[in-house]
Amino acid sequence: LQQAAFTSKAALDAKRDFKRELAELKKRAVLGGGESRIEKQHAKGKLTARERVDVLLDEGSFREMDMLVEHRCSDFGMEKEQYPGDGVVTGSGTINGRPVYVFSQDFTVFGGSLSETHAQKICKIMDKAMLTGVPVIGLNDSGGARIQEGVASLGGYAEVFQRNVTASGVVPQISLIMGPCAGGAVYSPAMTDFIFMVKDTSYMFVTGPDVVKTVTREEVTQEELGGARTHTVKSGVAHNAFENEIEALRRTRDFFDY
């Protein structure tokens, strides 16, 4: 009896420790890259990844997937920098009662850069969307590939692109550009059905102004190269541009009803 009581107490202690650790991980996941980076995001007039999801979806409808996933990179000291969620919030919810799958990139975590696990999270919800015949909305805010992971990151992009192609004509794909969308990150939205941008804070280009200047000696601003006006008036890449993120998200809710 004494041994059984001891075992039972040990099990309860282990359970209590597990719950405490789980709560701490969830708290860290909600904070993304931390409070200081969230403040910088807000100072730029931008919402966080989770705030965007809250505005886009019906209240209380979001069901998150893979909230505690972390990257597996051990090069360049990356094993010392772990953030639960790995820079993207994924899951399902509803808009005006209609089901939708969503991913929202978190710029406060490694600049929203795409790692192998980051890509796997996006691919997972896209697979589920195709399986169930439900639209996908991507909230893009990324500097591109996570260079510390090298080919693994580029392979992740290949998997996402393959889903974009496979989903084309099967389920609607909508992209909202909520910040920089550069490098490898820009190809995926270009393959989706509709692209909406935010004026003055969102940009789409394969290489930025610095690279353009180095290669061609031409000086061009981010806005001129890939801003909302450029892509809605000149290139035709984007379908609409909005004054701020709140308007973009709310208008997307209206658009989704059609």
C-alpha positions, 0 to 999 in steps of 0.5 A, spaced: 500 500 500 505 504 501 509 503 495 502 504 491 501 510 494 508 513 493 507 511 485 500 514 485 504 521 488 509 520 483 504 520 477 500 526 480 507 530 480 509 528 473 502 530 471 502 536 474 509 538 471 507 536 464 501 541 465 505 546 467 510 545 462 504 545 457 501 551 459 508 555 459 509 552 452 502 555 449 504 562 453 510 562 449 507 560 442 502 566 443 507 571 444 511 569 438 517 572 438 516 576 444 513 582 447 518 587 444 518 584 437 510 585 438 511 592 440 515 593 433 510 590 429 504 594 432 509 601 431 509 599 424 501 599 424 501 592 423 497 586 427 500 580 429 499 573 426 494 571 431 491 578 431 490 577 424 486 571 424 482 573 430 479 579 425 478 575 419 475 569 422 468 568 426 469 569 434 471 563 437 471 559 431 479 558 430 481 551 431 489 551 431 493 546 429 501 544 431 501 550 435 507 547 439 511 545 433 519 547 433 524 547 427 529 542 427 535 546 425 541 545 429 546 549 424 549 556 426 546 555 433 539 555 431 538 550 436 538 555 441 533 559 438 526 555 439 519 558 438 513 554 439 509 554 432 515 556 428 513 562 425 506 560 422 499 560 425 495 554 422 488 552 423 481 552 421 475 556 423 469 559 419 467 566 416 460 568 417 459 560 418 462 558 412 468 553 414 475 555 411 483 553 413 488 559 414 495 560 415 498 566 418 505 568 418 509 571 424 514 576 422 516 576 429 519 569 429 525 569 424 522 575 420 516 570 418 522 566 414 520 559 412 523 553 415 522 545 413 517 545 419 514 551 417 512 549 410 510 542 413 504 546 417 502 550 411 502 543 407 498 540 412 492 545 412 492 545 404 492 538 404 486 538 409 482 543 405 483 539 398 480 533 402 474 537 405 473 541 399 474 548 403 477 554 401 484 556 404 486 563 406 494 565 407 496 571 411 503 572 408 508 576 412 515 573 410 522 575 408 523 568 404 527 562 406 530 561 412 537 561 410 540 557 416 536 551 413 539 551 406 536 546 401 531 544 407 527 550 406 527 551 399 525 543 399 519 546 403 517 551 398 517 546 393 512 542 397 508 548 398 508 550 391 506 543 389 500 544 393 498 551 390 498 547 383 494 541 386 489 545 389 488 550 383 481 549 380 479 544 386 478 549 392 479 557 392 486 560 394 486 567 397 492 570 399 493 577 403 499 580 403 500 583 410 508 585 410 514 583 406 513 578 401 520 577 398 524 571 395 521 564 395 515 567 399 512 571 393 511 565 388 506 561 392 501 567 392 502 568 385 499 562 384 493 563 388 486 565 385 486 572 388 491 577 391 489 582 396 495 587 399 495 593 404 497 600 402 504 602 404 506 596 408 506 590 403 511 588 398 511 583 393 518 582 389 523 576 388 529 581 390 529 587 393 531 594 392 538 593 394 539 587 389 536 591 384 541 596 385 547 592 385 546 588 379 543 594 375 545 600 378 538 602 378 535 605 384 528 604 386 524 604 392 520 598 395 514 601 393 516 602 386 518 595 386 513 591 389 508 595 393 500 595 393 500 601 387 505 597 383 501 591 383 494 593 382 495 599 377 501 596 373 503 589 373 496 586 375 499 581 380 494 583 385 487 584 385 485 589 390 489 594 395 486 596 402 488 602 406 490 598 412 490 591 415 483 591 418 480 594 412 483 588 408 481 583 413 474 585 413 473 586 406 476 579 405 470 576 410 465 580 405 469 577 399 469 570 402 461 570 402 461 570 394 
